[in-house]
């Protein structure tokens, strides 16, 4: 068994295993605040064409060199939420000029 490491040492591409020891994905994102040493979770890729699933810290069982182990089974990974970047919503007032509204629409800020 590999040596345990802190969440800050995790690298993209490390294997992610379910509680039965089956590989369910690889690390794609690491969520946390390194300065405050607050670990939030991981984003994992479960397949080549799949999106990134969010794995909260609460279901991470252990972290060792090259691998992360979860407390859930493999079939419980699929229903996890997709990891999406938070988008700041910006409202464009009705009194905006047509080109401000067009710019907002083209950049996605009015949605």
Gaussian input, Z-matrix of N, CA and C with variables (Angstrom, degrees):
# hf/3-21g

backbone

0 1
 N
 C     1     B1
 C     2     B2     1     A1
 N     3     B3     2     A2     1     D1
 C     4     B4     3     A3     2     D2
 C     5     B5     4     A4     3     D3
 N     6     B6     5     A5     4     D4
 C     7     B7     6     A6     5     D5
 C     8     B8     7     A7     6     D6
 N     9     B9     8     A8     7     D7
 C    10    B10     9     A9     8     D8
 C    11    B11    10    A10     9     D9
 N    12    B12    11    A11    10    D10
 C    13    B13    12    A12    11    D11
 C    14    B14    13    A13    12    D12
 N    15    B15    14    A14    13    D13
 C    16    B16    15    A15    14    D14
 C    17    B17    16    A16    15    D15
 N    18    B18    17    A17    16    D16
 C    19    B19    18    A18    17    D17
 C    20    B20    19    A19    18    D18
 N    21    B21    20    A20    19    D19
 C    22    B22    21    A21    20    D20
 C    23    B23    22    A22    21    D21
 N    24    B24    23    A23    22    D22
 C    25    B25    24    A24    23    D23
 C    26    B26    25    A25    24    D24
 N    27    B27    26    A26    25    D25
 C    28    B28    27    A27    26    D26
 C    29    B29    28    A28    27    D27
 N    30    B30    29    A29    28    D28
 C    31    B31    30    A30    29    D29
 C    32    B32    31    A31    30    D30
 N    33    B33    32    A32    31    D31
 C    34    B34    33    A33    32    D32
 C    35    B35    34    A34    33    D33
 N    36    B36    35    A35    34    D34
 C    37    B37    36    A36    35    D35
 C    38    B38    37    A37    36    D36
 N    39    B39    38    A38    37    D37
 C    40    B40    39    A39    38    D38
 C    41    B41    40    A40    39    D39
 N    42    B42    41    A41    40    D40
 C    43    B43    42    A42    41    D41
 C    44    B44    43    A43    42    D42
 N    45    B45    44    A44    43    D43
 C    46    B46    45    A45    44    D44
 C    47    B47    46    A46    45    D45
 N    48    B48    47    A47    46    D46
 C    49    B49    48    A48    47    D47
 C    50    B50    49    A49    48    D48
 N    51    B51    50    A50    49    D49
 C    52    B52    51    A51    50    D50
 C    53    B53    52    A52    51    D51
 N    54    B54    53    A53    52    D52
 C    55    B55    54    A54    53    D53
 C    56    B56    55    A55    54    D54
 N    57    B57    56    A56    55    D55
 C    58    B58    57    A57    56    D56
 C    59    B59    58    A58    57    D57
 N    60    B60    59    A59    58    D58
 C    61    B61    60    A60    59    D59
 C    62    B62    61    A61    60    D60
 N    63    B63    62    A62    61    D61
 C    64    B64    63    A63    62    D62
 C    65    B65    64    A64    63    D63
 N    66    B66    65    A65    64    D64
 C    67    B67    66    A66    65    D65
 C    68    B68    67    A67    66    D66
 N    69    B69    68    A68    67    D67
 C    70    B70    69    A69    68    D68
 C    71    B71    70    A70    69    D69
 N    72    B72    71    A71    70    D70
 C    73    B73    72    A72    71    D71
 C    74    B74    73    A73    72    D72
 N    75    B75    74    A74    73    D73
 C    76    B76    75    A75    74    D74
 C    77    B77    76    A76    75    D75
 N    78    B78    77    A77    76    D76
 C    79    B79    78    A78    77    D77
 C    80    B80    79    A79    78    D78
 N    81    B81    80    A80    79    D79
 C    82    B82    81    A81    80    D80
 C    83    B83    82    A82    81    D81
 N    84    B84    83    A83    82    D82
 C    85    B85    84    A84    83    D83
 C    86    B86    85    A85    84    D84
 N    87    B87    86    A86    85    D85
 C    88    B88    87    A87    86    D86
 C    89    B89    88    A88    87    D87
 N    90    B90    89    A89    88    D88
 C    91    B91    90    A90    89    D89
 C    92    B92    91    A91    90    D90
 N    93    B93    92    A92    91    D91
 C    94    B94    93    A93    92    D92
 C    95    B95    94    A94    93    D93
 N    96    B96    95    A95    94    D94
 C    97    B97    96    A96    95    D95
 C    98    B98    97    A97    96    D96
 N    99    B99    98    A98    97    D97
 C   100   B100    99    A99    98    D98
 C   101   B101   100   A100    99    D99
 N   102   B102   101   A101   100   D100
 C   103   B103   102   A102   101   D101
 C   104   B104   103   A103   102   D102
 N   105   B105   104   A104   103   D103
 C   106   B106   105   A105   104   D104
 C   107   B107   106   A106   105   D105
 N   108   B108   107   A107   106   D106
 C   109   B109   108   A108   107   D107
 C   110   B110   109   A109   108   D108
 N   111   B111   110   A110   109   D109
 C   112   B112   111   A111   110   D110
 C   113   B113   112   A112   111   D111
 N   114   B114   113   A113   112   D112
 C   115   B115   114   A114   113   D113
 C   116   B116   115   A115   114   D114
 N   117   B117   116   A116   115   D115
 C   118   B118   117   A117   116   D116
 C   119   B119   118   A118   117   D117
 N   120   B120   119   A119   118   D118
 C   121   B121   120   A120   119   D119
 C   122   B122   121   A121   120   D120
 N   123   B123   122   A122   121   D121
 C   124   B124   123   A123   122   D122
 C   125   B125   124   A124   123   D123
 N   126   B126   125   A125   124   D124
 C   127   B127   126   A126   125   D125
 C   128   B128   127   A127   126   D126
 N   129   B129   128   A128   127   D127
 C   130   B130   129   A129   128   D128
 C   131   B131   130   A130   129   D129
 N   132   B132   131   A131   130   D130
 C   133   B133   132   A132   131   D131
 C   134   B134   133   A133   132   D132
 N   135   B135   134   A134   133   D133
 C   136   B136   135   A135   134   D134
 C   137   B137   136   A136   135   D135
 N   138   B138   137   A137   136   D136
 C   139   B139   138   A138   137   D137
 C   140   B140   139   A139   138   D138
 N   141   B141   140   A140   139   D139
 C   142   B142   141   A141   140   D140
 C   143   B143   142   A142   141   D141
 N   144   B144   143   A143   142   D142
 C   145   B145   144   A144   143   D143
 C   146   B146   145   A145   144   D144
 N   147   B147   146   A146   145   D145
 C   148   B148   147   A147   146   D146
 C   149   B149   148   A148   147   D147
 N   150   B150   149   A149   148   D148
 C   151   B151   150   A150   149   D149
 C   152   B152   151   A151   150   D150
 N   153   B153   152   A152   151   D151
 C   154   B154   153   A153   152   D152
 C   155   B155   154   A154   153   D153
 N   156   B156   155   A155   154   D154
 C   157   B157   156   A156   155   D155
 C   158   B158   157   A157   156   D156
 N   159   B159   158   A158   157   D157
 C   160   B160   159   A159   158   D158
 C   161   B161   160   A160   159   D159
 N   162   B162   161   A161   160   D160
 C   163   B163   162   A162   161   D161
 C   164   B164   163   A163   162   D162
 N   165   B165   164   A164   163   D163
 C   166   B166   165   A165   164   D164
 C   167   B167   166   A166   165   D165
 N   168   B168   167   A167   166   D166
 C   169   B169   168   A168   167   D167
 C   170   B170   169   A169   168   D168
 N   171   B171   170   A170   169   D169
 C   172   B172   171   A171   170   D170
 C   173   B173   172   A172   171   D171
 N   174   B174   173   A173   172   D172
 C   175   B175   174   A174   173   D173
 C   176   B176   175   A175   174   D174
 N   177   B177   176   A176   175   D175
 C   178   B178   177   A177   176   D176
 C   179   B179   178   A178   177   D177
 N   180   B180   179   A179   178   D178
 C   181   B181   180   A180   179   D179
 C   182   B182   181   A181   180   D180
 N   183   B183   182   A182   181   D181
 C   184   B184   183   A183   182   D182
 C   185   B185   184   A184   183   D183
 N   186   B186   185   A185   184   D184
 C   187   B187   186   A186   185   D185
 C   188   B188   187   A187   186   D186
 N   189   B189   188   A188   187   D187
 C   190   B190   189   A189   188   D188
 C   191   B191   190   A190   189   D189
 N   192   B192   191   A191   190   D190
 C   193   B193   192   A192   191   D191
 C   194   B194   193   A193   192   D192
 N   195   B195   194   A194   193   D193
 C   196   B196   195   A195   194   D194
 C   197   B197   196   A196   195   D195
 N   198   B198   197   A197   196   D196
 C   199   B199   198   A198   197   D197
 C   200   B200   199   A199   198   D198
 N   201   B201   200   A200   199   D199
 C   202   B202   201   A201   200   D200
 C   203   B203   202   A202   201   D201
 N   204   B204   203   A203   202   D202
 C   205   B205   204   A204   203   D203
 C   206   B206   205   A205   204   D204
 N   207   B207   206   A206   205   D205
 C   208   B208   207   A207   206   D206
 C   209   B209   208   A208   207   D207
 N   210   B210   209   A209   208   D208
 C   211   B211   210   A210   209   D209
 C   212   B212   211   A211   210   D210
 N   213   B213   212   A212   211   D211
 C   214   B214   213   A213   212   D212
 C   215   B215   214   A214   213   D213
 N   216   B216   215   A215   214   D214
 C   217   B217   216   A216   215   D215
 C   218   B218   217   A217   216   D216
 N   219   B219   218   A218   217   D217
 C   220   B220   219   A219   218   D218
 C   221   B221   220   A220   219   D219
 N   222   B222   221   A221   220   D220
 C   223   B223   222   A222   221   D221
 C   224   B224   223   A223   222   D222
 N   225   B225   224   A224   223   D223
 C   226   B226   225   A225   224   D224
 C   227   B227   226   A226   225   D225
 N   228   B228   227   A227   226   D226
 C   229   B229   228   A228   227   D227
 C   230   B230   229   A229   228   D228
 N   231   B231   230   A230   229   D229
 C   232   B232   231   A231   230   D230
 C   233   B233   232   A232   231   D231
 N   234   B234   233   A233   232   D232
 C   235   B235   234   A234   233   D233
 C   236   B236   235   A235   234   D234
 N   237   B237   236   A236   235   D235
 C   238   B238   237   A237   236   D236
 C   239   B239   238   A238   237   D237
 N   240   B240   239   A239   238   D238
 C   241   B241   240   A240   239   D239
 C   242   B242   241   A241   240   D240
 N   243   B243   242   A242   241   D241
 C   244   B244   243   A243   242   D242
 C   245   B245   244   A244   243   D243
 N   246   B246   245   A245   244   D244
 C   247   B247   246   A246   245   D245
 C   248   B248   247   A247   246   D246
 N   249   B249   248   A248   247   D247
 C   250   B250   249   A249   248   D248
 C   251   B251   250   A250   249   D249
 N   252   B252   251   A251   250   D250
 C   253   B253   252   A252   251   D251
 C   254   B254   253   A253   252   D252
 N   255   B255   254   A254   253   D253
 C   256   B256   255   A255   254   D254
 C   257   B257   256   A256   255   D255
 N   258   B258   257   A257   256   D256
 C   259   B259   258   A258   257   D257
 C   260   B260   259   A259   258   D258
 N   261   B261   260   A260   259   D259
 C   262   B262   261   A261   260   D260
 C   263   B263   262   A262   261   D261
 N   264   B264   263   A263   262   D262
 C   265   B265   264   A264   263   D263
 C   266   B266   265   A265   264   D264
 N   267   B267   266   A266   265   D265
 C   268   B268   267   A267   266   D266
 C   269   B269   268   A268   267   D267
 N   270   B270   269   A269   268   D268
 C   271   B271   270   A270   269   D269
 C   272   B272   271   A271   270   D270
 N   273   B273   272   A272   271   D271
 C   274   B274   273   A273   272   D272
 C   275   B275   274   A274   273   D273
 N   276   B276   275   A275   274   D274
 C   277   B277   276   A276   275   D275
 C   278   B278   277   A277   276   D276
 N   279   B279   278   A278   277   D277
 C   280   B280   279   A279   278   D278
 C   281   B281   280   A280   279   D279
 N   282   B282   281   A281   280   D280
 C   283   B283   282   A282   281   D281
 C   284   B284   283   A283   282   D282
 N   285   B285   284   A284   283   D283
 C   286   B286   285   A285   284   D284
 C   287   B287   286   A286   285   D285
 N   288   B288   287   A287   286   D286
 C   289   B289   288   A288   287   D287
 C   290   B290   289   A289   288   D288
 N   291   B291   290   A290   289   D289
 C   292   B292   291   A291   290   D290
 C   293   B293   292   A292   291   D291
 N   294   B294   293   A293   292   D292
 C   295   B295   294   A294   293   D293
 C   296   B296   295   A295   294   D294
 N   297   B297   296   A296   295   D295
 C   298   B298   297   A297   296   D296
 C   299   B299   298   A298   297   D297
 N   300   B300   299   A299   298   D298
 C   301   B301   300   A300   299   D299
 C   302   B302   301   A301   300   D300
 N   303   B303   302   A302   301   D301
 C   304   B304   303   A303   302   D302
 C   305   B305   304   A304   303   D303
 N   306   B306   305   A305   304   D304
 C   307   B307   306   A306   305   D305
 C   308   B308   307   A307   306   D306
 N   309   B309   308   A308   307   D307
 C   310   B310   309   A309   308   D308
 C   311   B311   310   A310   309   D309
 N   312   B312   311   A311   310   D310
 C   313   B313   312   A312   311   D311
 C   314   B314   313   A313   312   D312
 N   315   B315   314   A314   313   D313
 C   316   B316   315   A315   314   D314
 C   317   B317   316   A316   315   D315
 N   318   B318   317   A317   316   D316
 C   319   B319   318   A318   317   D317
 C   320   B320   319   A319   318   D318
 N   321   B321   320   A320   319   D319
 C   322   B322   321   A321   320   D320
 C   323   B323   322   A322   321   D321
 N   324   B324   323   A323   322   D322
 C   325   B325   324   A324   323   D323
 C   326   B326   325   A325   324   D324
 N   327   B327   326   A326   325   D325
 C   328   B328   327   A327   326   D326
 C   329   B329   328   A328   327   D327
 N   330   B330   329   A329   328   D328
 C   331   B331   330   A330   329   D329
 C   332   B332   331   A331   330   D330

   B1=1.4476
   B2=1.5305
   B3=1.3426
   B4=1.4678
   B5=1.5353
   B6=1.3232
   B7=1.4602
   B8=1.5287
   B9=1.3458
   B10=1.4671
   B11=1.5292
   B12=1.3397
   B13=1.4600
   B14=1.5245
   B15=1.3177
   B16=1.4596
   B17=1.5294
   B18=1.3109
   B19=1.4700
   B20=1.5216
   B21=1.3196
   B22=1.4634
   B23=1.5238
   B24=1.3201
   B25=1.4610
   B26=1.5254
   B27=1.3275
   B28=1.4707
   B29=1.5264
   B30=1.3239
   B31=1.4608
   B32=1.5201
   B33=1.3171
   B34=1.4616
   B35=1.5280
   B36=1.3208
   B37=1.4582
   B38=1.5199
   B39=1.3436
   B40=1.4712
   B41=1.5231
   B42=1.3168
   B43=1.4650
   B44=1.5276
   B45=1.3372
   B46=1.4690
   B47=1.5209
   B48=1.3479
   B49=1.4593
   B50=1.5209
   B51=1.3380
   B52=1.4678
   B53=1.5279
   B54=1.3219
   B55=1.4782
   B56=1.5230
   B57=1.3382
   B58=1.4642
   B59=1.5267
   B60=1.3258
   B61=1.4602
   B62=1.5098
   B63=1.3455
   B64=1.4626
   B65=1.5268
   B66=1.3428
   B67=1.4629
   B68=1.5206
   B69=1.3509
   B70=1.4637
   B71=1.5185
   B72=1.3303
   B73=1.4534
   B74=1.5164
   B75=1.3353
   B76=1.4592
   B77=1.5242
   B78=1.3089
   B79=1.4639
   B80=1.5300
   B81=1.3381
   B82=1.4640
   B83=1.5239
   B84=1.3291
   B85=1.4629
   B86=1.5259
   B87=1.3156
   B88=1.4627
   B89=1.5209
   B90=1.3343
   B91=1.4640
   B92=1.5174
   B93=1.3119
   B94=1.4485
   B95=1.5083
   B96=1.3080
   B97=1.4584
   B98=1.5203
   B99=1.3302
   B100=1.4640
   B101=1.5189
   B102=1.3297
   B103=1.4624
   B104=1.5240
   B105=1.3279
   B106=1.4652
   B107=1.5269
   B108=1.3380
   B109=1.4647
   B110=1.5295
   B111=1.3369
   B112=1.4661
   B113=1.5224
   B114=1.3245
   B115=1.4625
   B116=1.5149
   B117=1.3377
   B118=1.4563
   B119=1.5240
   B120=1.3258
   B121=1.4632
   B122=1.5107
   B123=1.3348
   B124=1.4578
   B125=1.5186
   B126=1.3097
   B127=1.4519
   B128=1.5145
   B129=1.3275
   B130=1.4716
   B131=1.5242
   B132=1.3250
   B133=1.4659
   B134=1.5123
   B135=1.3305
   B136=1.4573
   B137=1.5280
   B138=1.3212
   B139=1.4581
   B140=1.5160
   B141=1.3256
   B142=1.4600
   B143=1.5260
   B144=1.3186
   B145=1.4623
   B146=1.5262
   B147=1.3229
   B148=1.4636
   B149=1.5188
   B150=1.3175
   B151=1.4530
   B152=1.5139
   B153=1.3112
   B154=1.4591
   B155=1.5184
   B156=1.3277
   B157=1.4677
   B158=1.5195
   B159=1.3327
   B160=1.4599
   B161=1.5225
   B162=1.3351
   B163=1.4551
   B164=1.5266
   B165=1.3353
   B166=1.4650
   B167=1.5247
   B168=1.3151
   B169=1.4694
   B170=1.5242
   B171=1.3299
   B172=1.4663
   B173=1.5161
   B174=1.3327
   B175=1.4668
   B176=1.5271
   B177=1.3269
   B178=1.4603
   B179=1.5270
   B180=1.3197
   B181=1.4643
   B182=1.5200
   B183=1.3380
   B184=1.4598
   B185=1.5222
   B186=1.3314
   B187=1.4620
   B188=1.5187
   B189=1.3251
   B190=1.4629
   B191=1.5232
   B192=1.3028
   B193=1.4563
   B194=1.5329
   B195=1.3222
   B196=1.4586
   B197=1.5073
   B198=1.3373
   B199=1.4693
   B200=1.5199
   B201=1.3267
   B202=1.4638
   B203=1.5205
   B204=1.3238
   B205=1.4641
   B206=1.5169
   B207=1.3479
   B208=1.4667
   B209=1.5215
   B210=1.3359
   B211=1.4635
   B212=1.5197
   B213=1.3310
   B214=1.4675
   B215=1.5234
   B216=1.3320
   B217=1.4626
   B218=1.5305
   B219=1.3046
   B220=1.4539
   B221=1.5168
   B222=1.3405
   B223=1.4645
   B224=1.5263
   B225=1.3284
   B226=1.4572
   B227=1.5329
   B228=1.3236
   B229=1.4606
   B230=1.5257
   B231=1.3249
   B232=1.4623
   B233=1.5329
   B234=1.3411
   B235=1.4714
   B236=1.5369
   B237=1.3411
   B238=1.4591
   B239=1.5228
   B240=1.3084
   B241=1.4634
   B242=1.5170
   B243=1.3347
   B244=1.4550
   B245=1.5172
   B246=1.3097
   B247=1.4496
   B248=1.5190
   B249=1.3028
   B250=1.4605
   B251=1.5115
   B252=1.3099
   B253=1.4651
   B254=1.5206
   B255=1.3127
   B256=1.4573
   B257=1.5194
   B258=1.3083
   B259=1.4494
   B260=1.5177
   B261=1.3066
   B262=1.4594
   B263=1.5188
   B264=1.3051
   B265=1.4538
   B266=1.5185
   B267=1.3194
   B268=1.4477
   B269=1.5203
   B270=1.3012
   B271=1.4477
   B272=1.5142
   B273=1.3099
   B274=1.4590
   B275=1.5221
   B276=1.3349
   B277=1.4568
   B278=1.5276
   B279=1.3198
   B280=1.4548
   B281=1.5243
   B282=1.3367
   B283=1.4594
   B284=1.5308
   B285=1.3033
   B286=1.4617
   B287=1.5181
   B288=1.3259
   B289=1.4574
   B290=1.5232
   B291=1.3288
   B292=1.4576
   B293=1.5194
   B294=1.3423
   B295=1.4598
   B296=1.5295
   B297=1.3410
   B298=1.4648
   B299=1.5264
   B300=1.3339
   B301=1.4653
   B302=1.5294
   B303=1.3628
   B304=1.4503
   B305=1.5334
   B306=1.3150
   B307=1.4651
   B308=1.5313
   B309=1.3183
   B310=1.4649
   B311=1.5110
   B312=1.3256
   B313=1.4547
   B314=1.5326
   B315=1.3427
   B316=1.4629
   B317=1.5152
   B318=1.3139
   B319=1.4727
   B320=1.5252
   B321=1.3380
   B322=1.4634
   B323=1.5058
   B324=1.3332
   B325=1.4578
   B326=1.5205
   B327=1.3070
   B328=1.4607
   B329=1.5251
   B330=1.3099
   B331=1.4635
   B332=1.4946
   A1=108.66
   A2=117.80
   A3=121.52
   A4=111.77
   A5=114.63
   A6=120.58
   A7=110.96
   A8=117.19
   A9=120.38
   A10=110.87
   A11=115.62
   A12=121.73
   A13=109.07
   A14=116.37
   A15=122.31
   A16=109.97
   A17=116.22
   A18=121.05
   A19=112.11
   A20=117.81
   A21=121.35
   A22=112.14
   A23=118.10
   A24=122.13
   A25=113.02
   A26=117.85
   A27=121.71
   A28=109.74
   A29=115.84
   A30=121.81
   A31=110.45
   A32=114.90
   A33=120.85
   A34=109.43
   A35=115.61
   A36=120.71
   A37=115.28
   A38=117.47
   A39=118.91
   A40=109.36
   A41=116.85
   A42=122.82
   A43=110.66
   A44=114.91
   A45=121.79
   A46=107.34
   A47=116.11
   A48=122.28
   A49=110.59
   A50=115.95
   A51=120.44
   A52=109.24
   A53=116.36
   A54=119.16
   A55=113.29
   A56=117.30
   A57=120.74
   A58=112.57
   A59=117.09
   A60=120.63
   A61=115.22
   A62=117.70
   A63=122.01
   A64=109.08
   A65=116.25
   A66=118.59
   A67=109.83
   A68=115.75
   A69=121.20
   A70=112.41
   A71=117.48
   A72=119.47
   A73=112.03
   A74=113.67
   A75=121.22
   A76=109.10
   A77=116.00
   A78=121.45
   A79=109.52
   A80=115.45
   A81=121.51
   A82=111.08
   A83=117.38
   A84=122.61
   A85=109.48
   A86=115.44
   A87=121.14
   A88=106.65
   A89=116.41
   A90=120.90
   A91=110.31
   A92=115.60
   A93=120.36
   A94=110.82
   A95=115.74
   A96=122.93
   A97=107.40
   A98=116.60
   A99=120.53
   A100=112.45
   A101=117.38
   A102=120.44
   A103=111.76
   A104=117.01
   A105=121.32
   A106=112.07
   A107=117.06
   A108=123.44
   A109=111.79
   A110=114.35
   A111=120.68
   A112=108.00
   A113=115.80
   A114=122.83
   A115=108.88
   A116=116.77
   A117=121.59
   A118=112.55
   A119=117.71
   A120=120.46
   A121=111.41
   A122=115.39
   A123=122.00
   A124=109.97
   A125=114.77
   A126=122.24
   A127=106.03
   A128=117.79
   A129=119.90
   A130=110.89
   A131=115.17
   A132=122.19
   A133=106.55
   A134=116.31
   A135=119.96
   A136=112.55
   A137=116.66
   A138=121.25
   A139=109.63
   A140=115.96
   A141=120.71
   A142=112.42
   A143=117.07
   A144=120.47
   A145=113.41
   A146=116.55
   A147=119.42
   A148=110.98
   A149=114.66
   A150=120.46
   A151=109.62
   A152=115.78
   A153=121.73
   A154=108.44
   A155=116.95
   A156=123.35
   A157=109.58
   A158=116.06
   A159=120.87
   A160=110.09
   A161=115.95
   A162=123.00
   A163=107.27
   A164=118.45
   A165=119.71
   A166=111.79
   A167=115.46
   A168=121.69
   A169=112.25
   A170=117.30
   A171=121.50
   A172=113.48
   A173=117.74
   A174=118.92
   A175=112.25
   A176=117.01
   A177=121.01
   A178=107.46
   A179=116.10
   A180=121.18
   A181=111.56
   A182=116.48
   A183=119.95
   A184=110.13
   A185=114.05
   A186=121.73
   A187=106.88
   A188=115.60
   A189=121.55
   A190=107.93
   A191=117.13
   A192=120.99
   A193=110.19
   A194=116.56
   A195=121.86
   A196=116.60
   A197=118.56
   A198=119.26
   A199=113.08
   A200=113.38
   A201=122.32
   A202=106.32
   A203=116.84
   A204=121.47
   A205=109.55
   A206=114.91
   A207=121.73
   A208=111.19
   A209=115.68
   A210=121.34
   A211=111.90
   A212=117.74
   A213=121.59
   A214=110.07
   A215=115.26
   A216=119.81
   A217=109.71
   A218=115.93
   A219=121.91
   A220=114.44
   A221=117.20
   A222=119.28
   A223=112.69
   A224=117.48
   A225=120.96
   A226=112.30
   A227=117.23
   A228=120.99
   A229=110.66
   A230=118.04
   A231=121.77
   A232=113.94
   A233=119.41
   A234=118.35
   A235=114.84
   A236=118.43
   A237=119.11
   A238=110.55
   A239=116.28
   A240=121.04
   A241=111.37
   A242=115.07
   A243=120.25
   A244=109.10
   A245=116.30
   A246=122.03
   A247=107.69
   A248=115.67
   A249=120.66
   A250=108.56
   A251=115.17
   A252=119.11
   A253=107.90
   A254=115.20
   A255=118.67
   A256=108.89
   A257=115.07
   A258=120.95
   A259=108.11
   A260=114.70
   A261=119.37
   A262=108.41
   A263=115.59
   A264=120.46
   A265=109.82
   A266=115.41
   A267=120.38
   A268=107.21
   A269=115.89
   A270=120.84
   A271=109.35
   A272=116.17
   A273=121.22
   A274=107.09
   A275=117.58
   A276=119.99
   A277=112.05
   A278=115.97
   A279=121.79
   A280=112.01
   A281=117.35
   A282=120.52
   A283=112.61
   A284=118.38
   A285=121.55
   A286=110.44
   A287=114.53
   A288=118.69
   A289=109.08
   A290=116.42
   A291=120.33
   A292=111.73
   A293=118.08
   A294=119.86
   A295=111.81
   A296=118.39
   A297=120.17
   A298=110.24
   A299=115.04
   A300=119.32
   A301=110.78
   A302=117.15
   A303=121.05
   A304=110.22
   A305=116.65
   A306=120.35
   A307=110.47
   A308=117.59
   A309=121.15
   A310=111.75
   A311=116.24
   A312=120.68
   A313=110.76
   A314=116.83
   A315=120.47
   A316=113.47
   A317=117.07
   A318=120.61
   A319=112.29
   A320=117.36
   A321=120.30
   A322=113.90
   A323=118.21
   A324=120.36
   A325=113.65
   A326=117.94
   A327=119.47
   A328=112.49
   A329=117.75
   A330=120.42
   A331=111.44
   D1=134.87
   D2=-179.66
   D3=-66.45
   D4=160.72
   D5=-179.99
   D6=-71.88
   D7=139.99
   D8=177.03
   D9=-66.45
   D10=147.00
   D11=177.25
   D12=-137.73
   D13=164.95
   D14=176.79
   D15=-77.26
   D16=160.01
   D17=-178.86
   D18=-59.90
   D19=-28.02
   D20=-179.23
   D21=-67.70
   D22=-19.51
   D23=-179.03
   D24=-86.56
   D25=-9.79
   D26=-177.48
   D27=-65.22
   D28=139.72
   D29=-179.80
   D30=-121.26
   D31=154.93
   D32=176.93
   D33=-59.24
   D34=138.91
   D35=178.71
   D36=95.09
   D37=-9.19
   D38=177.58
   D39=-63.22
   D40=147.94
   D41=-179.96
   D42=-72.88
   D43=144.90
   D44=175.91
   D45=-119.73
   D46=127.42
   D47=-176.81
   D48=-116.41
   D49=147.38
   D50=175.02
   D51=-81.71
   D52=-176.16
   D53=-176.41
   D54=-68.52
   D55=-20.09
   D56=177.82
   D57=-87.02
   D58=-4.46
   D59=179.50
   D60=92.32
   D61=7.96
   D62=178.16
   D63=-88.46
   D64=137.54
   D65=178.47
   D66=-71.55
   D67=129.37
   D68=-178.47
   D69=-115.39
   D70=-3.77
   D71=179.51
   D72=167.58
   D73=-168.92
   D74=177.68
   D75=-134.89
   D76=154.76
   D77=-179.53
   D78=-69.34
   D79=127.57
   D80=177.33
   D81=-115.10
   D82=-31.00
   D83=-178.73
   D84=-142.81
   D85=152.85
   D86=175.85
   D87=-124.70
   D88=122.37
   D89=-176.60
   D90=-109.31
   D91=122.72
   D92=178.53
   D93=169.80
   D94=172.91
   D95=178.40
   D96=-112.13
   D97=103.30
   D98=-176.40
   D99=-64.23
   D100=-37.10
   D101=-178.84
   D102=-64.41
   D103=-40.03
   D104=179.85
   D105=-92.14
   D106=-2.70
   D107=-177.79
   D108=55.19
   D109=48.83
   D110=178.12
   D111=-113.54
   D112=116.53
   D113=179.89
   D114=-94.46
   D115=125.67
   D116=-178.69
   D117=-103.51
   D118=-36.59
   D119=-179.64
   D120=155.87
   D121=-166.00
   D122=-178.78
   D123=-130.54
   D124=156.31
   D125=166.55
   D126=-105.21
   D127=127.29
   D128=-178.65
   D129=-121.73
   D130=143.01
   D131=172.84
   D132=-92.63
   D133=126.78
   D134=-179.25
   D135=-98.26
   D136=-7.01
   D137=179.14
   D138=-170.74
   D139=167.50
   D140=-176.50
   D141=-61.25
   D142=-36.93
   D143=-177.51
   D144=-104.33
   D145=5.21
   D146=-176.95
   D147=-85.43
   D148=161.77
   D149=173.40
   D150=-77.57
   D151=-175.15
   D152=179.41
   D153=-98.02
   D154=123.86
   D155=178.85
   D156=-93.20
   D157=141.10
   D158=178.64
   D159=-89.15
   D160=124.09
   D161=177.96
   D162=-111.22
   D163=105.19
   D164=-179.58
   D165=-67.81
   D166=154.80
   D167=-178.13
   D168=-56.16
   D169=-29.28
   D170=-176.86
   D171=-62.99
   D172=-23.41
   D173=-178.69
   D174=-106.65
   D175=11.20
   D176=173.98
   D177=-88.05
   D178=119.27
   D179=-178.13
   D180=-83.59
   D181=-48.45
   D182=-178.83
   D183=-154.65
   D184=156.72
   D185=176.57
   D186=-128.97
   D187=124.75
   D188=178.30
   D189=-133.93
   D190=168.55
   D191=-178.40
   D192=-54.98
   D193=117.44
   D194=176.77
   D195=83.36
   D196=-1.76
   D197=-177.13
   D198=-152.52
   D199=150.53
   D200=174.75
   D201=-126.38
   D202=133.61
   D203=179.50
   D204=-114.79
   D205=137.83
   D206=-177.61
   D207=-104.79
   D208=163.34
   D209=177.95
   D210=-93.02
   D211=1.08
   D212=-177.69
   D213=-110.38
   D214=163.49
   D215=178.07
   D216=-84.31
   D217=166.51
   D218=-178.06
   D219=-58.48
   D220=-37.81
   D221=-179.08
   D222=-73.48
   D223=-10.59
   D224=176.32
   D225=-90.07
   D226=-6.06
   D227=179.52
   D228=-77.85
   D229=-42.05
   D230=-177.05
   D231=-54.93
   D232=-41.24
   D233=-179.37
   D234=-77.21
   D235=-3.10
   D236=178.52
   D237=-60.67
   D238=152.35
   D239=-179.07
   D240=-65.74
   D241=147.53
   D242=173.47
   D243=-72.08
   D244=143.94
   D245=177.79
   D246=-85.64
   D247=118.03
   D248=178.75
   D249=-126.79
   D250=143.55
   D251=175.02
   D252=-69.37
   D253=137.11
   D254=177.89
   D255=-69.15
   D256=133.89
   D257=179.96
   D258=-107.91
   D259=125.61
   D260=178.65
   D261=-77.50
   D262=125.50
   D263=-179.06
   D264=-83.51
   D265=132.58
   D266=177.45
   D267=-124.96
   D268=122.40
   D269=179.40
   D270=-90.10
   D271=136.49
   D272=177.60
   D273=-103.80
   D274=120.74
   D275=-177.60
   D276=-63.46
   D277=150.78
   D278=179.71
   D279=-59.86
   D280=-24.97
   D281=-178.52
   D282=-81.26
   D283=3.96
   D284=179.75
   D285=-66.21
   D286=153.29
   D287=177.17
   D288=-72.06
   D289=162.60
   D290=-177.80
   D291=-60.08
   D292=-36.04
   D293=-178.48
   D294=-75.18
   D295=-28.11
   D296=173.76
   D297=-68.31
   D298=-41.01
   D299=179.10
   D300=-67.55
   D301=-39.35
   D302=178.00
   D303=-64.50
   D304=-43.93
   D305=178.39
   D306=-61.60
   D307=-40.82
   D308=177.37
   D309=-63.78
   D310=-40.94
   D311=179.62
   D312=-66.83
   D313=-43.73
   D314=-178.90
   D315=-66.71
   D316=-31.71
   D317=-179.43
   D318=-91.63
   D319=-5.84
   D320=178.49
   D321=82.88
   D322=10.49
   D323=-177.33
   D324=-81.61
   D325=-10.52
   D326=-179.13
   D327=-98.06
   D328=4.63
   D329=-177.16
   D330=-95.21

